[in-house]
Amino acid sequence: MTSEDCGVRPSTPGALHAWIAEWLDIRVPTTPLSPGHSAPFDYVKHAFFDGGVPSEGDGLPVVDPKGPDCVVWANRGGGKTFLAAVATLLDLVFKPGIEVRVLGGSLEQAKRMHEHLRMLIETSDVRAMVEGRVTDKRVRLTNGSRAEVLAQSQTSVRGTRVQKLRCDEVELFDPKVWEAAQLVTRSKRCGDVWVPGTIECLSTMHRAHGLMWRLIQDGCSNADGTSGVRQVFKWGVVDVLDACGPEHDCASCALHEECGGRAKARDAQGETPGYVGVDDAVRLKGRVSEETWRSEMLCERPVRTDLVLPEFERSIHVVPDAARPIGEALCVCGMDFGIRAPTVVLWGWLSADATLTLFAERVVAGEVLGTHIRAIQRGDGSGGVVPAWIGIDPAGGQRNMQTGLSDAAQLRRAGLSVRDRRLPTHAGLELVRARLRPASGSSRLFVSARCAKLIESLESYSYPSDRPEATDPVKDGSDHAVDALRYLIQNVDAGYSSGVSNYL
């Protein structure tokens, strides 16, 4: 049996959708229900036509300027792994000689996609095209196409040369393995189809500023505001809801806030429904917190339950312009020392009403303290403003064994006023929380959009997700800017200690 025995290769999205329905008995929604979302079929057709999707009229391809690489951000149970298996089957059947590899966040995750692929093959006419047998890790068709599961490791991805690499649950990838995986693809003519080397990423999003976050940001736009390098497909549970019949009343439905009756409207227009039952979705919503529902099922934002400072909200606390406040205001600093890790200096305006607005940051690794002192004295990065005082880590009072001077002493020797109020970490963080979201009144802490590293740190500073009992945040690099902020605030809101040093 050859690919010709599986029908004519689909040449338009409509023909592709019809082939999937006829040969695989699978319905794939073609219309998103949530504003700004994609339909699952948008991903399938992008993958099959390698980023050059033909129109229904003249069949001429409309090539995506971002190329064939793509990112799929979808809800749990939203079918992303299954649809990637469908896309793999289509590649194997209609692109003779293609090589596809599946790389999972874990070997178990990769095998899950392979199991979907095996099921699709065994329950369709494609099974007659299998050469030999489908093993736990690979399948080969009589037309020379091959698919294989890879474990997430440097050994697996180095030396591999394939046309398609599908990465499932990329949020769980080791960053070094992900970086190495970027070099494994190679374009090739497969039959009469030119297949560009392609990497597809599929995942939910668990962490702010994690790998999936960065892929989404890179896909949406570049730093200069131009279109990003990857096509992004995003759908949530509402987009894959099954037919919504008359037994469901919109006015009393638990999903009405998310759906707004759009599922019924889609059904009335004869559009393809999804594969998650309305009753099942209602039950799922009733079992989890609003935070989990919005992140895992609606794909609105990363999970925030492990964040140290969930009180921080961009819409509330980030300001576009942090010019010096009108009236009396004092420039103050917070500083976290580092050498291999970056030294962080934050400048803020402390106004007469005790509102603190961070307006500048310096985040530099590999420089000695003297370099940072000179930068503070010159007002580098702060518009020439020298702080009235600097809040530092109390550990900065320890003497350096080579110079005989502590970090605090070096700052004071340079004529800078230092405050080093000692508080337990959790107590200092409580002061930060109290400014972000006080029990009464409005926020008393704001951050300029210029302070990109501080904003990123506030959004990603977290407790270990695998140890709910842990009270110490993860030391993953996001702690340095938050520590500098904490030292500043605990010297504003909890008094301070200072001393006079004699220099020998």
C-alpha positions in Angstrom: 0.0 0.0 0.0 1.3 3.5 -0.8 0.2 7.0 0.1 -2.0 7.0 -3.1 -4.1 4.3 -1.5 -4.9 6.8 1.3 -6.5 9.2 -1.2 -5.3 12.3 -3.0 -2.9 14.5 -1.0 -5.0 17.4 0.3 -4.2 20.6 -1.5 -6.4 23.1 0.4 -7.4 23.5 4.1 -10.9 22.3 3.2 -9.6 19.1 1.6 -7.3 18.5 4.6 -10.2 18.9 7.0 -12.3 16.5 5.0 -9.5 13.9 4.7 -9.1 13.9 8.5 -12.8 13.5 9.0 -13.1 10.7 6.4 -10.0 8.7 6.9 -9.4 9.2 10.6 -13.0 9.9 11.7 -11.7 12.9 13.7 -13.3 16.3 14.0 -11.1 19.2 14.5 -12.6 22.6 15.4 -12.1 25.2 12.7 -13.4 28.3 14.6 -12.1 29.7 17.9 -14.6 30.9 20.4 -12.4 33.0 22.6 -11.3 36.4 21.3 -7.7 36.4 20.2 -7.4 32.6 20.2 -6.7 30.2 17.3 -8.7 27.2 16.3 -7.0 23.8 16.7 -7.3 23.2 13.0 -5.2 26.4 12.4 -2.2 24.5 13.9 -2.9 21.3 11.9 -3.1 23.0 8.6 0.0 25.1 9.4 2.0 22.0 10.2 0.7 20.1 7.1 1.4 22.9 4.7 4.7 23.8 6.3 3.7 27.4 6.9 2.6 28.0 3.3 -1.2 27.5 3.7 -3.0 27.5 0.3 -6.2 29.4 -0.2 -9.4 27.6 -1.0 -9.9 29.5 -4.3 -6.8 29.4 -6.5 -4.8 27.0 -4.3 -1.8 29.4 -4.2 0.0 29.3 -0.9 -0.1 32.2 1.5 3.3 31.8 3.1 3.6 32.8 6.8 6.4 35.4 7.1 7.4 33.8 10.4 8.2 30.5 8.6 7.1 27.0 9.6 8.3 27.0 13.2 5.4 27.4 15.6 4.3 27.3 19.3 1.1 25.8 20.5 -0.2 27.0 23.9 -3.3 25.0 24.8 -5.2 24.0 27.8 -4.8 20.7 29.6 -6.9 18.1 27.8 -7.1 20.5 24.9 -5.8 17.9 22.4 -2.4 19.5 21.6 -0.5 16.2 22.0 -3.2 14.2 20.0 -3.3 16.8 17.2 0.5 16.7 17.0 0.2 13.0 16.5 -2.4 13.6 13.7 0.1 16.1 12.1 2.8 13.5 12.4 0.6 10.9 10.6 -0.2 13.3 7.8 3.5 14.0 7.4 4.4 10.3 7.3 1.7 9.5 4.7 2.0 12.4 2.3 5.7 13.3 2.5 7.6 10.2 1.5 11.0 9.9 3.2 10.3 12.5 5.9 11.9 12.0 9.3 10.0 13.2 12.3 11.3 13.1 15.9 9.2 13.6 19.0 11.0 15.1 22.0 9.0 15.3 25.3 9.5 17.2 28.5 9.9 13.6 29.8 10.2 10.3 27.9 6.8 9.4 29.2 5.3 12.5 27.6 7.0 11.7 24.3 5.7 8.2 24.4 2.2 9.6 25.0 2.3 11.3 21.6 3.7 8.1 20.0 0.8 6.1 21.6 -1.6 8.4 19.9 0.2 7.9 16.6 0.2 4.2 17.0 -3.6 4.2 17.7 -4.2 6.4 14.7 -2.3 4.0 12.5 -3.8 0.8 13.8 -7.4 2.1 13.5 -7.1 3.4 10.0 -6.1 2.2 6.5 -2.6 3.6 7.1 -1.7 0.4 9.0 -1.2 -1.4 5.6 1.7 1.1 5.0 3.7 0.1 8.1 7.0 -1.5 7.4 7.7 -4.2 9.9 5.9 -3.3 13.2 5.3 -0.2 15.2 7.6 -0.4 18.3 7.4 1.5 21.5 9.7 4.2 20.1 9.5 4.2 16.3 7.5 3.6 13.2 8.5 3.3 9.6 6.2 3.3 6.5 6.8 1.6 3.2 7.3 5.0 1.5 10.5 5.6 3.6 8.9 7.9 6.2 10.0 7.5 9.8 9.0 8.8 13.2 10.9 8.2 16.4 10.6 9.1 20.1 13.7 10.7 21.7 14.5 11.1 25.4 15.3 14.6 26.5 19.1 14.6 26.7 22.1 16.1 25.0 23.0 12.7 23.5 19.6 12.3 21.9 19.5 15.7 20.1 23.1 16.0 19.1 23.9 14.4 15.7 20.2 14.1 14.8 19.2 15.5 11.4 15.4 15.5 10.8 12.8 17.5 8.9 10.4 17.9 11.8 11.1 18.0 15.5 8.0 18.1 17.7 8.6 19.1 21.3 5.8 18.3 23.7 5.5 20.0 27.1 8.4 22.2 26.3 7.9 24.0 29.6 9.6 21.0 31.3 12.7 21.1 29.0 16.2 21.6 30.3 17.3 24.9 28.7 20.6 23.4 27.5 18.8 20.5 25.8 16.4 23.0 24.2 19.3 25.1 22.9 21.0 22.0 21.4 17.7 20.9 19.8 17.6 24.1 17.7 20.3 22.7 15.4 18.8 19.3 14.6 16.6 20.1 11.6 17.4 19.9 7.9 15.2 20.7 4.9 14.6 18.0 2.4 12.5 17.1 -0.7 10.1 14.4 0.4 8.5 13.1 -2.8 7.2 16.1 -4.6 7.0 18.2 -1.4 9.8 20.5 -0.2 9.8 20.2 3.6 11.7 22.9 5.5 13.4 22.0 8.7 10.9 22.8 11.4 10.6 22.8 15.2 7.2 22.8 16.8 6.7 23.5 20.5 3.6 22.4 22.4 2.8 23.0 26.0 0.8 24.5 28.7 2.5 27.5 30.4 3.5 26.9 34.1 6.0 29.6 34.8 6.2 33.3 34.2 9.4 34.0 32.3 10.0 30.3 31.9 10.9 28.7 28.5 7.4 28.6 27.2 6.8 32.3 28.3 9.9 33.3 26.3 8.9 31.3 23.2 5.4 33.0 23.3 7.0 36.4 23.6 9.5 35.8 20.8 6.7 34.5 18.7 4.4 37.4 19.2 7.0 40.2 18.6 10.7 41.0 18.6 12.4 43.5 20.8 12.2 46.1 18.0 8.4 45.7 17.7 8.5 43.7 14.5 6.7 40.4 14.0 8.2 37.5 15.9 10.0 34.5 14.5 7.4 31.8 15.4 3.8 31.4 14.6 1.8 31.2 17.9 -1.4 29.1 18.2 -3.4 29.4 21.4 -6.6 27.9 22.5 -8.4 27.1 25.7 -11.2 24.8 26.9 -13.9 27.1 25.5 -12.5 26.7 22.0 -12.7 22.9 22.1 -16.2 22.6 23.7 -18.4 19.9 22.2 -21.8 20.7 20.8 -23.9 22.6 23.3 -27.5 21.4 23.1 -30.8 22.7 24.4 -30.2 20.9 27.7 -27.7 23.6 28.6 -29.2 26.9 29.6 -26.7 29.8 29.1 -28.2 31.9 31.9 -27.5 29.3 34.6 -24.4 27.7 33.0 -21.2 27.8 35.0 -19.3 28.4 31.8 -21.3 31.4 30.7 -18.7 33.9 31.8 -16.1 32.3 29.6 -18.3 31.1 26.7 -21.0 33.8 26.5 -23.2 31.6 24.4 -20.7 31.3 21.6 -20.7 27.5 21.7 -24.4 27.5 20.8 -23.9 30.1 18.1 -21.2 27.9 16.5 -23.4 24.9 16.5 -26.3 26.8 15.0 -24.0 27.9 12.1 -23.0 24.3 11.4 -19.4 24.7 12.4 -17.3 21.8 13.7 -17.7 21.4 17.4 -14.9 20.4 19.8 -14.1 17.3 21.8 -14.6 18.4 25.4 -18.1 17.9 26.7 -19.9 20.8 28.3 -20.8 18.8 31.4 -17.2 17.6 31.7 -15.9 21.2 31.5 -18.4 22.4 34.1 -17.2 19.6 36.5 -13.5 20.4 35.9 -14.2 24.1 36.7 -15.9 23.1 39.9 -12.9 21.0 41.1 -10.1 23.6 40.9 -9.3 27.1 42.1 -9.9 30.1 39.9 -6.1 30.6 39.6 -5.7 27.0 38.2 -8.7 27.4 35.9 -7.5 30.6 34.4 -4.0 29.4 33.8 -4.4 25.7 33.0 -7.7 25.7 31.2 -8.3 29.2 29.8 -4.6 29.9 29.1 -4.9 33.5 30.3 -1.6 33.6 32.1 1.1 31.4 33.8 0.4 29.6 37.1 0.8 32.0 40.0 0.2 29.8 43.0 3.9 29.3 43.7 4.9 33.0 43.3 6.4 34.7 46.3 4.8 38.0 45.4 1.5 37.3 43.6 0.3 40.7 44.7 2.4 42.3 41.9 0.3 43.1 38.8 1.6 44.9 35.8 -1.7 46.6 35.2 -1.5 48.2 38.7 2.2 48.5 39.6 4.0 49.3 36.3 4.0 52.9 35.2 5.2 54.1 31.8 7.0 57.3 33.1 8.7 57.5 36.4 9.9 61.1 36.4 10.7 62.8 39.6 7.4 63.3 41.5 6.1 66.8 41.9 6.8 68.2 45.4 9.3 66.9 47.9 10.9 63.5 47.0 14.0 61.7 48.1 16.1 59.5 45.8 16.9 56.2 47.6 18.6 53.0 46.5 18.5 49.2 47.2 21.6 47.1 46.4 22.3 43.4 46.2 25.9 42.4 45.9 27.3 39.9 43.4 30.3 39.0 41.3 29.4 35.9 39.2 25.8 36.6 40.0 24.8 40.1 39.0 25.1 43.1 41.3 21.7 44.9 41.3 21.2 48.5 42.1 17.7 50.0 42.1 16.9 53.7 42.3 13.6 55.0 43.6 11.7 58.2 44.4 10.3 58.2 47.9 7.7 60.9 47.9 6.3 62.9 50.9 3.3 60.5 51.2 5.7 57.5 51.5 4.9 56.2 48.0 8.0 54.5 46.5 8.5 54.6 42.7 11.4 52.6 41.3 12.7 54.5 38.2 16.0 53.0 37.2 18.0 49.8 37.6 21.6 48.6 37.1 22.1 44.8 36.7 25.7 43.9 35.9 27.7 40.7 36.5 31.4 40.2 36.6 32.3 43.7 37.9 34.1 44.5 41.2 32.4 46.7 43.8 34.5 49.7 43.0 33.1 49.9 39.4 29.5 49.9 40.8 30.4 52.6 43.3 31.7 54.9 40.6 28.6 54.3 38.5 26.4 55.2 41.5 28.5 58.3 42.2 28.2 59.4 38.5 24.5 58.6 38.5 24.9 56.1 35.6 21.5 54.8 34.6 19.7 57.2 37.0 19.9 60.3 35.0 22.7 61.7 37.1 20.8 61.4 40.4 22.9 60.3 43.4 20.9 58.6 46.2 20.4 60.0 49.7 21.2 56.6 51.0 21.5 52.9 49.9 19.8 50.0 51.6 22.0 46.9 51.4 22.3 43.3 52.5 23.4 43.3 56.2 25.8 40.5 55.2 27.7 43.3 53.4 29.1 44.3 56.7 31.5 41.3 56.7 35.1 42.1 56.0 36.8 40.9 52.8 39.7 38.7 53.7 41.9 40.4 51.0 41.1 44.0 51.4 40.2 44.0 55.1 37.2 46.2 54.2 33.5 45.1 54.0 31.3 46.0 51.1 29.4 48.4 53.4 32.7 50.0 54.4 33.8 50.5 50.8 30.5 52.3 50.1 30.9 54.5 53.1 34.5 55.3 52.3 33.3 56.6 48.9 31.0 59.0 50.7 27.8 57.1 50.2 25.3 56.8 53.1 24.4 53.1 53.9 21.5 51.6 55.7 21.6 47.9 56.6 18.5 47.1 58.7 18.6 43.4 59.5 15.3 41.5 59.1 14.5 37.8 58.3 13.8 37.3 54.6 10.1 36.5 55.2 9.6 39.7 57.3 11.2 41.8 54.6 9.0 40.2 51.9 5.9 41.0 54.0 6.9 44.6 53.9 7.1 44.4 50.1 3.7 42.7 50.0 2.2 45.4 52.3 3.3 48.1 49.8 2.0 46.2 46.7 -1.4 45.4 48.2 -2.0 47.2 51.6 -4.9 46.1 53.8 -6.3 49.6 53.3 -5.8 52.2 50.7 -4.0 51.9 47.4 -0.6 50.6 46.4 2.4 52.5 47.7 4.9 50.8 45.4 5.3 51.4 41.6 7.9 50.3 39.1 8.9 52.1 35.9 8.6 50.1 32.7 12.3 50.9 32.2 13.1 48.4 35.1 12.6 45.3 32.9 14.7 43.0 35.1 13.0 44.0 38.3 9.6 43.4 36.7 10.7 40.0 35.4 12.0 39.1 38.8 8.8 40.2 40.6 6.8 38.0 38.2 9.0 34.9 38.4 10.3 34.8 42.0 8.8 31.6 43.3 8.8 28.9 45.9 9.7 25.3 44.8 6.7 23.9 43.0 7.6 20.3 44.1 7.9 21.2 47.8 4.7 22.9 49.0 6.1 23.0 52.5 9.2 25.1 51.6 9.4 28.5 53.1 12.5 29.7 51.2 12.2 31.0 47.6 14.1 29.3 44.8 17.5 30.8 44.1 17.3 30.8 40.3 18.5 34.3 39.5 15.2 36.0 39.9 16.0 36.6 43.6 18.7 39.3 43.1 16.5 42.2 42.0 13.8 41.3 44.5 16.5 41.2 47.2 17.7 44.7 46.3 14.1 45.9 46.5 13.6 44.2 49.8 16.7 45.8 51.3 15.5 49.2 50.2 12.0 48.8 51.6 12.9 47.3 54.9 15.1 50.4 55.5 12.2 52.6 54.6 9.4 50.9 56.5 11.3 49.2 59.4 13.8 51.8 60.5 17.5 51.4 60.0 20.8 51.0 61.7 23.9 52.8 60.7 27.4 53.0 62.0 30.7 54.8 61.7 33.7 52.9 60.5 37.4 53.6 61.1 39.5 52.9 58.0 43.0 51.6 58.5 
